[in-house]
Amino acid sequence: MKKVMVVACGSYMDSGYGCPGEWRCLKAAALGDGKFEEESQVVSMVKCQCPGRSTVANIGMAIKLAEIKPDAIYLSSCMANAKPDCPYSTAEEKAQMIEGKTGIKVVLGTHNYA
């Protein structure tokens, strides 16, 4: 089974916009829905906190503490499709930074649930 990490928007999650704790991302991973090509095990989840300066370091720490290197890192749909957009960086910029530091493929988005 593919092992994945999910990075979610802390501002979105904390605001209670219908997805506290990103249960939709977890459901999509478990079922292989949305951007997940197969049923996947979420081995870690990182919350991006504004302005996002510590996100890449937190990802590295999550990998170290979990002692499991994910096969892919998914930026949650609330990060990849944010409206309004993140004022600090685009999802593409975040993905590039994460891939550059970890060498792990980053996928933009997790699910298509409304």
Biopython code that builds the backbone (N, CA, C, O; Angstrom):
import numpy as np
from Bio.PDB.StructureBuilder import StructureBuilder

atoms = [
    (1, "MET", "N", (0.847, -1.174, 0.000)),
    (1, "MET", "CA", (0.000, 0.000, 0.000)),
    (1, "MET", "C", (0.892, 1.237, 0.000)),
    (1, "MET", "O", (1.900, 1.292, 0.704)),
    (2, "LYS", "N", (0.513, 2.204, -0.783)),
    (2, "LYS", "CA", (1.252, 3.456, -0.874)),
    (2, "LYS", "C", (1.153, 4.216, 0.448)),
    (2, "LYS", "O", (0.076, 4.306, 1.039)),
    (3, "LYS", "N", (2.276, 4.761, 0.907)),
    (3, "LYS", "CA", (2.324, 5.536, 2.138)),
    (3, "LYS", "C", (2.434, 7.014, 1.763)),
    (3, "LYS", "O", (3.290, 7.400, 0.967)),
    (4, "VAL", "N", (1.556, 7.836, 2.347)),
    (4, "VAL", "CA", (1.510, 9.245, 1.976)),
    (4, "VAL", "C", (1.475, 10.154, 3.198)),
    (4, "VAL", "O", (1.108, 9.748, 4.301)),
    (5, "MET", "N", (1.868, 11.387, 2.957)),
    (5, "MET", "CA", (1.733, 12.458, 3.940)),
    (5, "MET", "C", (0.749, 13.462, 3.352)),
    (5, "MET", "O", (0.737, 13.693, 2.143)),
    (6, "VAL", "N", (-0.074, 14.058, 4.212)),
    (6, "VAL", "CA", (-0.986, 15.118, 3.792)),
    (6, "VAL", "C", (-0.568, 16.394, 4.503)),
    (6, "VAL", "O", (-0.370, 16.402, 5.718)),
    (7, "VAL", "N", (-0.435, 17.471, 3.742)),
    (7, "VAL", "CA", (-0.157, 18.792, 4.299)),
    (7, "VAL", "C", (-1.419, 19.614, 4.086)),
    (7, "VAL", "O", (-1.872, 19.791, 2.955)),
    (8, "ALA", "N", (-1.987, 20.118, 5.185)),
    (8, "ALA", "CA", (-3.259, 20.836, 5.132)),
    (8, "ALA", "C", (-3.089, 22.285, 5.570)),
    (8, "ALA", "O", (-2.143, 22.617, 6.284)),
    (9, "CYS", "N", (-3.992, 23.131, 5.149)),
    (9, "CYS", "CA", (-3.994, 24.549, 5.498)),
    (9, "CYS", "C", (-4.544, 24.728, 6.915)),
    (9, "CYS", "O", (-5.729, 24.501, 7.159)),
    (10, "GLY", "N", (-3.690, 25.131, 7.834)),
    (10, "GLY", "CA", (-4.094, 25.324, 9.217)),
    (10, "GLY", "C", (-5.148, 26.404, 9.374)),
    (10, "GLY", "O", (-6.057, 26.266, 10.193)),
    (11, "SER", "N", (-5.041, 27.470, 8.607)),
    (11, "SER", "CA", (-6.019, 28.554, 8.687)),
    (11, "SER", "C", (-7.400, 28.057, 8.291)),
    (11, "SER", "O", (-8.393, 28.364, 8.950)),
    (12, "TYR", "N", (-7.455, 27.292, 7.215)),
    (12, "TYR", "CA", (-8.728, 26.743, 6.744)),
    (12, "TYR", "C", (-9.305, 25.781, 7.785)),
    (12, "TYR", "O", (-10.486, 25.860, 8.123)),
    (13, "MET", "N", (-8.477, 24.884, 8.285)),
    (13, "MET", "CA", (-8.941, 23.900, 9.260)),
    (13, "MET", "C", (-9.432, 24.573, 10.536)),
    (13, "MET", "O", (-10.472, 24.201, 11.079)),
    (14, "ASP", "N", (-8.681, 25.564, 11.014)),
    (14, "ASP", "CA", (-9.036, 26.236, 12.262)),
    (14, "ASP", "C", (-10.279, 27.107, 12.134)),
    (14, "ASP", "O", (-10.933, 27.408, 13.132)),
    (15, "SER", "N", (-10.607, 27.514, 10.909)),
    (15, "SER", "CA", (-11.772, 28.364, 10.697)),
    (15, "SER", "C", (-13.071, 27.581, 10.657)),
    (15, "SER", "O", (-14.151, 28.171, 10.661)),
    (16, "GLY", "N", (-12.979, 26.244, 10.617)),
    (16, "GLY", "CA", (-14.172, 25.411, 10.649)),
    (16, "GLY", "C", (-15.002, 25.454, 9.386)),
    (16, "GLY", "O", (-16.231, 25.444, 9.459)),
    (17, "TYR", "N", (-14.370, 25.502, 8.245)),
    (17, "TYR", "CA", (-15.097, 25.541, 6.978)),
    (17, "TYR", "C", (-15.566, 24.154, 6.534)),
    (17, "TYR", "O", (-15.470, 23.811, 5.355)),
    (18, "GLY", "N", (-16.056, 23.383, 7.451)),
    (18, "GLY", "CA", (-16.632, 22.091, 7.097)),
    (18, "GLY", "C", (-15.653, 20.948, 7.002)),
    (18, "GLY", "O", (-16.034, 19.848, 6.603)),
    (19, "CYS", "N", (-14.406, 21.172, 7.354)),
    (19, "CYS", "CA", (-13.432, 20.095, 7.235)),
    (19, "CYS", "C", (-12.456, 20.102, 8.403)),
    (19, "CYS", "O", (-11.246, 20.172, 8.190)),
    (20, "PRO", "N", (-12.954, 20.033, 9.620)),
    (20, "PRO", "CA", (-12.032, 20.019, 10.752)),
    (20, "PRO", "C", (-11.213, 18.740, 10.752)),
    (20, "PRO", "O", (-11.766, 17.640, 10.719)),
    (21, "GLY", "N", (-9.901, 18.884, 10.788)),
    (21, "GLY", "CA", (-9.044, 17.706, 10.823)),
    (21, "GLY", "C", (-8.889, 17.017, 9.494)),
    (21, "GLY", "O", (-8.307, 15.935, 9.421)),
    (22, "GLU", "N", (-9.404, 17.626, 8.431)),
    (22, "GLU", "CA", (-9.237, 17.081, 7.088)),
    (22, "GLU", "C", (-9.753, 15.664, 6.916)),
    (22, "GLU", "O", (-9.096, 14.843, 6.277)),
    (23, "TRP", "N", (-10.893, 15.369, 7.461)),
    (23, "TRP", "CA", (-11.450, 14.020, 7.313)),
    (23, "TRP", "C", (-11.689, 13.654, 5.861)),
    (23, "TRP", "O", (-11.618, 12.475, 5.514)),
    (24, "ARG", "N", (-11.969, 14.619, 5.002)),
    (24, "ARG", "CA", (-12.191, 14.299, 3.589)),
    (24, "ARG", "C", (-10.908, 13.811, 2.925)),
    (24, "ARG", "O", (-10.945, 12.920, 2.077)),
    (25, "CYS", "N", (-9.769, 14.395, 3.312)),
    (25, "CYS", "CA", (-8.480, 13.926, 2.773)),
    (25, "CYS", "C", (-8.216, 12.495, 3.223)),
    (25, "CYS", "O", (-7.757, 11.660, 2.442)),
    (26, "LEU", "N", (-8.509, 12.223, 4.487)),
    (26, "LEU", "CA", (-8.281, 10.875, 5.022)),
    (26, "LEU", "C", (-9.188, 9.857, 4.329)),
    (26, "LEU", "O", (-8.759, 8.746, 4.017)),
    (27, "LYS", "N", (-10.433, 10.241, 4.095)),
    (27, "LYS", "CA", (-11.379, 9.354, 3.407)),
    (27, "LYS", "C", (-10.904, 9.075, 1.975)),
    (27, "LYS", "O", (-10.903, 7.925, 1.535)),
    (28, "ALA", "N", (-10.506, 10.113, 1.259)),
    (28, "ALA", "CA", (-10.052, 9.935, -0.124)),
    (28, "ALA", "C", (-8.833, 9.021, -0.193)),
    (28, "ALA", "O", (-8.731, 8.180, -1.086)),
    (29, "ALA", "N", (-7.906, 9.189, 0.757)),
    (29, "ALA", "CA", (-6.716, 8.336, 0.777)),
    (29, "ALA", "C", (-7.107, 6.881, 1.017)),
    (29, "ALA", "O", (-6.633, 5.980, 0.324)),
    (30, "ALA", "N", (-7.967, 6.661, 1.996)),
    (30, "ALA", "CA", (-8.367, 5.293, 2.351)),
    (30, "ALA", "C", (-9.084, 4.593, 1.200)),
    (30, "ALA", "O", (-8.919, 3.389, 1.000)),
    (31, "LEU", "N", (-9.879, 5.350, 0.448)),
    (31, "LEU", "CA", (-10.665, 4.764, -0.643)),
    (31, "LEU", "C", (-9.965, 4.819, -2.001)),
    (31, "LEU", "O", (-10.414, 4.184, -2.955)),
    (32, "GLY", "N", (-8.867, 5.574, -2.094)),
    (32, "GLY", "CA", (-8.203, 5.741, -3.383)),
    (32, "GLY", "C", (-8.982, 6.660, -4.299)),
    (32, "GLY", "O", (-8.923, 6.514, -5.520)),
    (33, "ASP", "N", (-9.719, 7.614, -3.723)),
    (33, "ASP", "CA", (-10.519, 8.576, -4.499)),
    (33, "ASP", "C", (-9.714, 9.828, -4.827)),
    (33, "ASP", "O", (-8.598, 10.013, -4.341)),
    (34, "GLY", "N", (-10.300, 10.675, -5.656)),
    (34, "GLY", "CA", (-9.708, 11.973, -5.959)),
    (34, "GLY", "C", (-8.341, 11.837, -6.586)),
    (34, "GLY", "O", (-8.167, 11.103, -7.558)),
    (35, "LYS", "N", (-7.368, 12.544, -6.031)),
    (35, "LYS", "CA", (-6.004, 12.546, -6.569)),
    (35, "LYS", "C", (-5.204, 11.313, -6.175)),
    (35, "LYS", "O", (-4.101, 11.105, -6.679)),
    (36, "PHE", "N", (-5.746, 10.495, -5.282)),
    (36, "PHE", "CA", (-5.054, 9.267, -4.878)),
    (36, "PHE", "C", (-5.322, 8.203, -5.934)),
    (36, "PHE", "O", (-6.479, 7.889, -6.213)),
    (37, "GLU", "N", (-4.287, 7.654, -6.513)),
    (37, "GLU", "CA", (-4.429, 6.677, -7.593)),
    (37, "GLU", "C", (-4.757, 5.289, -7.072)),
    (37, "GLU", "O", (-5.160, 4.412, -7.836)),
    (38, "GLU", "N", (-4.585, 5.088, -5.776)),
    (38, "GLU", "CA", (-4.853, 3.795, -5.159)),
    (38, "GLU", "C", (-5.145, 4.024, -3.685)),
    (38, "GLU", "O", (-4.897, 5.110, -3.161)),
    (39, "GLU", "N", (-5.665, 3.019, -3.023)),
    (39, "GLU", "CA", (-5.855, 3.116, -1.582)),
    (39, "GLU", "C", (-4.497, 3.397, -0.956)),
    (39, "GLU", "O", (-3.507, 2.739, -1.276)),
    (40, "SER", "N", (-4.459, 4.380, -0.062)),
    (40, "SER", "CA", (-3.187, 4.819, 0.508)),
    (40, "SER", "C", (-3.281, 4.944, 2.018)),
    (40, "SER", "O", (-4.336, 5.256, 2.568)),
    (41, "GLN", "N", (-2.171, 4.697, 2.668)),
    (41, "GLN", "CA", (-2.091, 4.842, 4.115)),
    (41, "GLN", "C", (-1.470, 6.203, 4.432)),
    (41, "GLN", "O", (-0.357, 6.504, 4.001)),
    (42, "VAL", "N", (-2.205, 7.021, 5.193)),
    (42, "VAL", "CA", (-1.663, 8.310, 5.617)),
    (42, "VAL", "C", (-0.768, 8.048, 6.826)),
    (42, "VAL", "O", (-1.246, 7.668, 7.894)),
    (43, "VAL", "N", (0.545, 8.257, 6.644)),
    (43, "VAL", "CA", (1.498, 7.976, 7.716)),
    (43, "VAL", "C", (1.827, 9.216, 8.533)),
    (43, "VAL", "O", (2.382, 9.111, 9.627)),
    (44, "SER", "N", (1.490, 10.386, 8.010)),
    (44, "SER", "CA", (1.658, 11.615, 8.767)),
    (44, "SER", "C", (0.824, 12.722, 8.139)),
    (44, "SER", "O", (0.479, 12.681, 6.958)),
    (45, "MET", "N", (0.513, 13.711, 8.967)),
    (45, "MET", "CA", (-0.260, 14.858, 8.521)),
    (45, "MET", "C", (0.360, 16.094, 9.146)),
    (45, "MET", "O", (0.605, 16.133, 10.351)),
    (46, "VAL", "N", (0.610, 17.099, 8.329)),
    (46, "VAL", "CA", (1.228, 18.332, 8.791)),
    (46, "VAL", "C", (0.280, 19.478, 8.481)),
    (46, "VAL", "O", (-0.313, 19.548, 7.404)),
    (47, "LYS", "N", (0.153, 20.363, 9.439)),
    (47, "LYS", "CA", (-0.697, 21.544, 9.311)),
    (47, "LYS", "C", (0.197, 22.730, 8.961)),
    (47, "LYS", "O", (1.104, 23.068, 9.722)),
    (48, "CYS", "N", (-0.050, 23.357, 7.824)),
    (48, "CYS", "CA", (0.687, 24.556, 7.435)),
    (48, "CYS", "C", (0.102, 25.722, 8.227)),
    (48, "CYS", "O", (-1.105, 25.962, 8.187)),
    (49, "GLN", "N", (0.951, 26.439, 8.941)),
    (49, "GLN", "CA", (0.500, 27.584, 9.734)),
    (49, "GLN", "C", (1.046, 28.864, 9.113)),
    (49, "GLN", "O", (2.226, 28.934, 8.769)),
    (50, "CYS", "N", (0.200, 29.865, 8.970)),
    (50, "CYS", "CA", (0.601, 31.150, 8.391)),
    (50, "CYS", "C", (1.783, 31.729, 9.149)),
    (50, "CYS", "O", (1.786, 31.705, 10.380)),
    (51, "PRO", "N", (2.773, 32.243, 8.462)),
    (51, "PRO", "CA", (2.898, 32.417, 7.017)),
    (51, "PRO", "C", (3.557, 31.236, 6.294)),
    (51, "PRO", "O", (3.909, 31.372, 5.122)),
    (52, "GLY", "N", (3.732, 30.106, 6.938)),
    (52, "GLY", "CA", (4.239, 28.911, 6.285)),
    (52, "GLY", "C", (5.745, 28.724, 6.348)),
    (52, "GLY", "O", (6.277, 27.805, 5.725)),
    (53, "ARG", "N", (6.438, 29.572, 7.084)),
    (53, "ARG", "CA", (7.903, 29.483, 7.138)),
    (53, "ARG", "C", (8.419, 28.162, 7.681)),
    (53, "ARG", "O", (9.475, 27.690, 7.260)),
    (54, "SER", "N", (7.689, 27.562, 8.607)),
    (54, "SER", "CA", (8.172, 26.330, 9.242)),
    (54, "SER", "C", (7.617, 25.058, 8.603)),
    (54, "SER", "O", (7.932, 23.959, 9.059)),
    (55, "THR", "N", (6.816, 25.181, 7.582)),
    (55, "THR", "CA", (6.155, 24.010, 7.005)),
    (55, "THR", "C", (7.133, 22.958, 6.498)),
    (55, "THR", "O", (6.969, 21.775, 6.797)),
    (56, "VAL", "N", (8.135, 23.360, 5.745)),
    (56, "VAL", "CA", (9.088, 22.386, 5.200)),
    (56, "VAL", "C", (9.859, 21.713, 6.335)),
    (56, "VAL", "O", (10.084, 20.503, 6.301)),
    (57, "ALA", "N", (10.262, 22.491, 7.334)),
    (57, "ALA", "CA", (10.962, 21.904, 8.483)),
    (57, "ALA", "C", (10.044, 20.951, 9.248)),
    (57, "ALA", "O", (10.485, 19.892, 9.696)),
    (58, "ASN", "N", (8.777, 21.319, 9.398)),
    (58, "ASN", "CA", (7.812, 20.450, 10.086)),
    (58, "ASN", "C", (7.578, 19.156, 9.318)),
    (58, "ASN", "O", (7.376, 18.103, 9.923)),
    (59, "ILE", "N", (7.605, 19.224, 8.002)),
    (59, "ILE", "CA", (7.476, 18.024, 7.178)),
    (59, "ILE", "C", (8.657, 17.097, 7.431)),
    (59, "ILE", "O", (8.484, 15.891, 7.606)),
    (60, "GLY", "N", (9.857, 17.668, 7.449)),
    (60, "GLY", "CA", (11.053, 16.871, 7.731)),
    (60, "GLY", "C", (10.989, 16.223, 9.099)),
    (60, "GLY", "O", (11.372, 15.064, 9.258)),
    (61, "MET", "N", (10.507, 16.964, 10.092)),
    (61, "MET", "CA", (10.392, 16.421, 11.448)),
    (61, "MET", "C", (9.339, 15.325, 11.503)),
    (61, "MET", "O", (9.541, 14.317, 12.182)),
    (62, "ALA", "N", (8.229, 15.495, 10.811)),
    (62, "ALA", "CA", (7.179, 14.472, 10.795)),
    (62, "ALA", "C", (7.703, 13.175, 10.189)),
    (62, "ALA", "O", (7.399, 12.091, 10.688)),
    (63, "ILE", "N", (8.483, 13.275, 9.125)),
    (63, "ILE", "CA", (9.070, 12.085, 8.498)),
    (63, "ILE", "C", (10.025, 11.406, 9.474)),
    (63, "ILE", "O", (10.019, 10.183, 9.619)),
    (64, "LYS", "N", (10.839, 12.211, 10.136)),
    (64, "LYS", "CA", (11.803, 11.663, 11.093)),
    (64, "LYS", "C", (11.094, 10.980, 12.260)),
    (64, "LYS", "O", (11.448, 9.861, 12.630)),
    (65, "LEU", "N", (10.100, 11.642, 12.840)),
    (65, "LEU", "CA", (9.416, 11.092, 14.008)),
    (65, "LEU", "C", (8.559, 9.874, 13.666)),
    (65, "LEU", "O", (8.452, 8.937, 14.457)),
    (66, "ALA", "N", (7.948, 9.900, 12.477)),
    (66, "ALA", "CA", (7.131, 8.757, 12.062)),
    (66, "ALA", "C", (8.004, 7.560, 11.709)),
    (66, "ALA", "O", (7.550, 6.416, 11.736)),
    (67, "GLU", "N", (9.261, 7.836, 11.378)),
    (67, "GLU", "CA", (10.208, 6.813, 10.946)),
    (67, "GLU", "C", (9.721, 6.073, 9.705)),
    (67, "GLU", "O", (10.091, 4.926, 9.456)),
    (68, "ILE", "N", (8.881, 6.764, 8.932)),
    (68, "ILE", "CA", (8.375, 6.205, 7.678)),
    (68, "ILE", "C", (8.456, 7.312, 6.627)),
    (68, "ILE", "O", (7.827, 8.361, 6.768)),
    (69, "LYS", "N", (9.228, 7.069, 5.587)),
    (69, "LYS", "CA", (9.309, 8.047, 4.501)),
    (69, "LYS", "C", (8.121, 7.827, 3.567)),
    (69, "LYS", "O", (7.944, 6.731, 3.034)),
    (70, "PRO", "N", (7.311, 8.857, 3.368)),
    (70, "PRO", "CA", (6.165, 8.677, 2.476)),
    (70, "PRO", "C", (6.589, 8.527, 1.016)),
    (70, "PRO", "O", (7.630, 9.032, 0.597)),
    (71, "ASP", "N", (5.761, 7.824, 0.263)),
    (71, "ASP", "CA", (6.006, 7.678, -1.174)),
    (71, "ASP", "C", (5.646, 8.962, -1.912)),
    (71, "ASP", "O", (6.199, 9.253, -2.973)),
    (72, "ALA", "N", (4.719, 9.726, -1.349)),
    (72, "ALA", "CA", (4.282, 10.992, -1.943)),
    (72, "ALA", "C", (3.749, 11.895, -0.842)),
    (72, "ALA", "O", (3.308, 11.431, 0.209)),
    (73, "ILE", "N", (3.799, 13.196, -1.107)),
    (73, "ILE", "CA", (3.238, 14.191, -0.205)),
    (73, "ILE", "C", (2.118, 14.893, -0.957)),
    (73, "ILE", "O", (2.306, 15.354, -2.083)),
    (74, "TYR", "N", (0.958, 14.970, -0.329)),
    (74, "TYR", "CA", (-0.207, 15.600, -0.941)),
    (74, "TYR", "C", (-0.515, 16.912, -0.249)),
    (74, "TYR", "O", (-0.664, 16.957, 0.972)),
    (75, "LEU", "N", (-0.612, 17.990, -1.031)),
    (75, "LEU", "CA", (-1.126, 19.237, -0.486)),
    (75, "LEU", "C", (-2.641, 19.119, -0.536)),
    (75, "LEU", "O", (-3.210, 18.872, -1.599)),
    (76, "SER", "N", (-3.291, 19.292, 0.594)),
    (76, "SER", "CA", (-4.734, 19.099, 0.677)),
    (76, "SER", "C", (-5.456, 19.979, -0.340)),
    (76, "SER", "O", (-4.914, 20.978, -0.813)),
    (77, "SER", "N", (-6.672, 19.593, -0.663)),
    (77, "SER", "CA", (-7.471, 20.370, -1.610)),
    (77, "SER", "C", (-7.690, 21.790, -1.109)),
    (77, "SER", "O", (-7.771, 22.720, -1.912)),
    (78, "CYS", "N", (-7.788, 21.977, 0.220)),
    (78, "CYS", "CA", (-7.973, 23.333, 0.748)),
    (78, "CYS", "C", (-6.725, 24.184, 0.550)),
    (78, "CYS", "O", (-6.813, 25.412, 0.572)),
    (79, "MET", "N", (-5.577, 23.567, 0.360)),
    (79, "MET", "CA", (-4.358, 24.331, 0.043)),
    (79, "MET", "C", (-4.218, 24.531, -1.466)),
    (79, "MET", "O", (-3.889, 25.620, -1.934)),
    (80, "ALA", "N", (-4.470, 23.481, -2.201)),
    (80, "ALA", "CA", (-4.268, 23.530, -3.654)),
    (80, "ALA", "C", (-5.309, 24.385, -4.362)),
    (80, "ALA", "O", (-5.026, 24.981, -5.401)),
    (81, "ASN", "N", (-6.516, 24.447, -3.800)),
    (81, "ASN", "CA", (-7.617, 25.164, -4.453)),
    (81, "ASN", "C", (-8.160, 26.295, -3.597)),
    (81, "ASN", "O", (-9.336, 26.641, -3.713)),
    (82, "ALA", "N", (-7.341, 26.873, -2.749)),
    (82, "ALA", "CA", (-7.792, 27.883, -1.791)),
    (82, "ALA", "C", (-8.416, 29.092, -2.486)),
    (82, "ALA", "O", (-7.872, 29.625, -3.453)),
    (83, "LYS", "N", (-9.560, 29.505, -1.973)),
    (83, "LYS", "CA", (-10.236, 30.722, -2.424)),
    (83, "LYS", "C", (-10.704, 31.460, -1.192)),
    (83, "LYS", "O", (-11.607, 30.949, -0.530)),
    (84, "PRO", "N", (-10.187, 32.592, -0.825)),
    (84, "PRO", "CA", (-9.127, 33.285, -1.547)),
    (84, "PRO", "C", (-7.801, 32.548, -1.409)),
    (84, "PRO", "O", (-7.603, 31.738, -0.505)),
    (85, "ASP", "N", (-6.908, 32.857, -2.333)),
    (85, "ASP", "CA", (-5.595, 32.211, -2.334)),
    (85, "ASP", "C", (-4.804, 32.565, -1.085)),
    (85, "ASP", "O", (-5.052, 33.583, -0.438)),
    (86, "CYS", "N", (-3.859, 31.714, -0.763)),
    (86, "CYS", "CA", (-2.929, 31.975, 0.335)),
    (86, "CYS", "C", (-2.176, 33.275, 0.015)),
    (86, "CYS", "O", (-1.651, 33.424, -1.089)),
    (87, "PRO", "N", (-2.120, 34.205, 0.959)),
    (87, "PRO", "CA", (-1.417, 35.470, 0.688)),
    (87, "PRO", "C", (0.104, 35.344, 0.736)),
    (87, "PRO", "O", (0.809, 36.293, 0.394)),
    (88, "TYR", "N", (0.620, 34.191, 1.152)),
    (88, "TYR", "CA", (2.058, 34.041, 1.348)),
    (88, "TYR", "C", (2.765, 33.309, 0.218)),
    (88, "TYR", "O", (3.891, 33.665, -0.129)),
    (89, "SER", "N", (2.131, 32.290, -0.366)),
    (89, "SER", "CA", (2.747, 31.575, -1.491)),
    (89, "SER", "C", (1.682, 30.727, -2.182)),
    (89, "SER", "O", (0.661, 30.378, -1.588)),
    (90, "THR", "N", (1.937, 30.407, -3.431)),
    (90, "THR", "CA", (1.003, 29.572, -4.171)),
    (90, "THR", "C", (1.245, 28.108, -3.827)),
    (90, "THR", "O", (2.290, 27.752, -3.284)),
    (91, "ALA", "N", (0.281, 27.273, -4.144)),
    (91, "ALA", "CA", (0.436, 25.835, -3.927)),
    (91, "ALA", "C", (1.610, 25.305, -4.737)),
    (91, "ALA", "O", (2.340, 24.426, -4.279)),
    (92, "GLU", "N", (1.790, 25.834, -5.930)),
    (92, "GLU", "CA", (2.894, 25.401, -6.781)),
    (92, "GLU", "C", (4.245, 25.755, -6.152)),
    (92, "GLU", "O", (5.183, 24.960, -6.204)),
    (93, "GLU", "N", (4.342, 26.949, -5.558)),
    (93, "GLU", "CA", (5.580, 27.352, -4.883)),
    (93, "GLU", "C", (5.849, 26.464, -3.666)),
    (93, "GLU", "O", (6.987, 26.064, -3.423)),
    (94, "LYS", "N", (4.796, 26.159, -2.907)),
    (94, "LYS", "CA", (4.953, 25.277, -1.747)),
    (94, "LYS", "C", (5.435, 23.896, -2.198)),
    (94, "LYS", "O", (6.355, 23.323, -1.615)),
    (95, "ALA", "N", (4.796, 23.377, -3.246)),
    (95, "ALA", "CA", (5.171, 22.053, -3.758)),
    (95, "ALA", "C", (6.629, 22.036, -4.191)),
    (95, "ALA", "O", (7.349, 21.078, -3.908)),
    (96, "GLN", "N", (7.063, 23.069, -4.865)),
    (96, "GLN", "CA", (8.447, 23.152, -5.346)),
    (96, "GLN", "C", (9.420, 23.182, -4.164)),
    (96, "GLN", "O", (10.453, 22.513, -4.195)),
    (97, "MET", "N", (9.094, 23.957, -3.121)),
    (97, "MET", "CA", (9.961, 24.020, -1.940)),
    (97, "MET", "C", (10.044, 22.658, -1.255)),
    (97, "MET", "O", (11.124, 22.212, -0.867)),
    (98, "ILE", "N", (8.903, 22.009, -1.111)),
    (98, "ILE", "CA", (8.856, 20.706, -0.428)),
    (98, "ILE", "C", (9.636, 19.657, -1.214)),
    (98, "ILE", "O", (10.451, 18.928, -0.649)),
    (99, "GLU", "N", (9.383, 19.584, -2.522)),
    (99, "GLU", "CA", (10.102, 18.620, -3.357)),
    (99, "GLU", "C", (11.596, 18.883, -3.336)),
    (99, "GLU", "O", (12.395, 17.948, -3.293)),
    (100, "GLY", "N", (11.977, 20.163, -3.366)),
    (100, "GLY", "CA", (13.386, 20.522, -3.370)),
    (100, "GLY", "C", (14.103, 20.073, -2.104)),
    (100, "GLY", "O", (15.255, 19.642, -2.161)),
    (101, "LYS", "N", (13.435, 20.170, -0.974)),
    (101, "LYS", "CA", (14.059, 19.809, 0.313)),
    (101, "LYS", "C", (13.971, 18.321, 0.624)),
    (101, "LYS", "O", (14.882, 17.764, 1.237)),
    (102, "THR", "N", (12.877, 17.666, 0.205)),
    (102, "THR", "CA", (12.668, 16.263, 0.591)),
    (102, "THR", "C", (12.996, 15.272, -0.514)),
    (102, "THR", "O", (13.318, 14.118, -0.232)),
    (103, "GLY", "N", (12.920, 15.704, -1.764)),
    (103, "GLY", "CA", (13.100, 14.784, -2.881)),
    (103, "GLY", "C", (11.896, 13.878, -3.092)),
    (103, "GLY", "O", (11.973, 12.908, -3.846)),
    (104, "ILE", "N", (10.779, 14.188, -2.429)),
    (104, "ILE", "CA", (9.562, 13.384, -2.533)),
    (104, "ILE", "C", (8.562, 14.121, -3.418)),
    (104, "ILE", "O", (8.367, 15.329, -3.281)),
    (105, "LYS", "N", (7.933, 13.383, -4.323)),
    (105, "LYS", "CA", (6.939, 13.960, -5.230)),
    (105, "LYS", "C", (5.792, 14.575, -4.437)),
    (105, "LYS", "O", (5.296, 13.976, -3.482)),
    (106, "VAL", "N", (5.368, 15.792, -4.845)),
    (106, "VAL", "CA", (4.246, 16.470, -4.210)),
    (106, "VAL", "C", (3.086, 16.524, -5.201)),
    (106, "VAL", "O", (3.263, 16.901, -6.359)),
    (107, "VAL", "N", (1.912, 16.148, -4.738)),
    (107, "VAL", "CA", (0.696, 16.164, -5.543)),
    (107, "VAL", "C", (-0.183, 17.300, -5.053)),
    (107, "VAL", "O", (-0.387, 17.462, -3.850)),
    (108, "LEU", "N", (-0.705, 18.086, -5.986)),
    (108, "LEU", "CA", (-1.579, 19.215, -5.630)),
    (108, "LEU", "C", (-3.017, 18.750, -5.550)),
    (108, "LEU", "O", (-3.620, 18.408, -6.567)),
    (109, "GLY", "N", (-3.571, 18.735, -4.345)),
    (109, "GLY", "CA", (-4.955, 18.342, -4.116)),
    (109, "GLY", "C", (-5.060, 16.919, -3.621)),
    (109, "GLY", "O", (-4.158, 16.101, -3.798)),
    (110, "THR", "N", (-6.195, 16.650, -2.993)),
    (110, "THR", "CA", (-6.427, 15.329, -2.439)),
    (110, "THR", "C", (-7.761, 14.736, -2.874)),
    (110, "THR", "O", (-7.825, 13.555, -3.215)),
    (111, "HIS", "N", (-8.819, 15.529, -2.869)),
    (111, "HIS", "CA", (-10.154, 14.996, -3.153)),
    (111, "HIS", "C", (-10.986, 15.989, -3.949)),
    (111, "HIS", "O", (-10.617, 17.153, -4.099)),
    (112, "ASN", "N", (-12.102, 15.512, -4.450)),
    (112, "ASN", "CA", (-13.037, 16.356, -5.204)),
    (112, "ASN", "C", (-14.378, 16.455, -4.493)),
    (112, "ASN", "O", (-15.373, 16.852, -5.100)),
    (113, "TYR", "N", (-14.417, 16.101, -3.225)),
    (113, "TYR", "CA", (-15.674, 16.142, -2.484)),
    (113, "TYR", "C", (-16.115, 17.595, -2.291)),
    (113, "TYR", "O", (-15.292, 18.486, -2.079)),
    (114, "ALA", "N", (-17.399, 17.810, -2.368)),
    (114, "ALA", "CA", (-17.928, 19.170, -2.186)),
    (114, "ALA", "C", (-18.085, 19.495, -0.729)),
    (114, "ALA", "O", (-18.517, 20.595, -0.385)),
]
sb = StructureBuilder()
sb.init_structure("model")
sb.init_model(0)
sb.init_chain("A")
sb.init_seg("    ")
for serial, (resi, resn, name, xyz) in enumerate(atoms, 1):
    if name == "N":
        sb.init_residue(resn, " ", resi, " ")
    sb.init_atom(name, np.array(xyz, "f"), 0.0, 1.0, " ", f" {name:<3s}", serial, name[0])
structure = sb.get_structure()
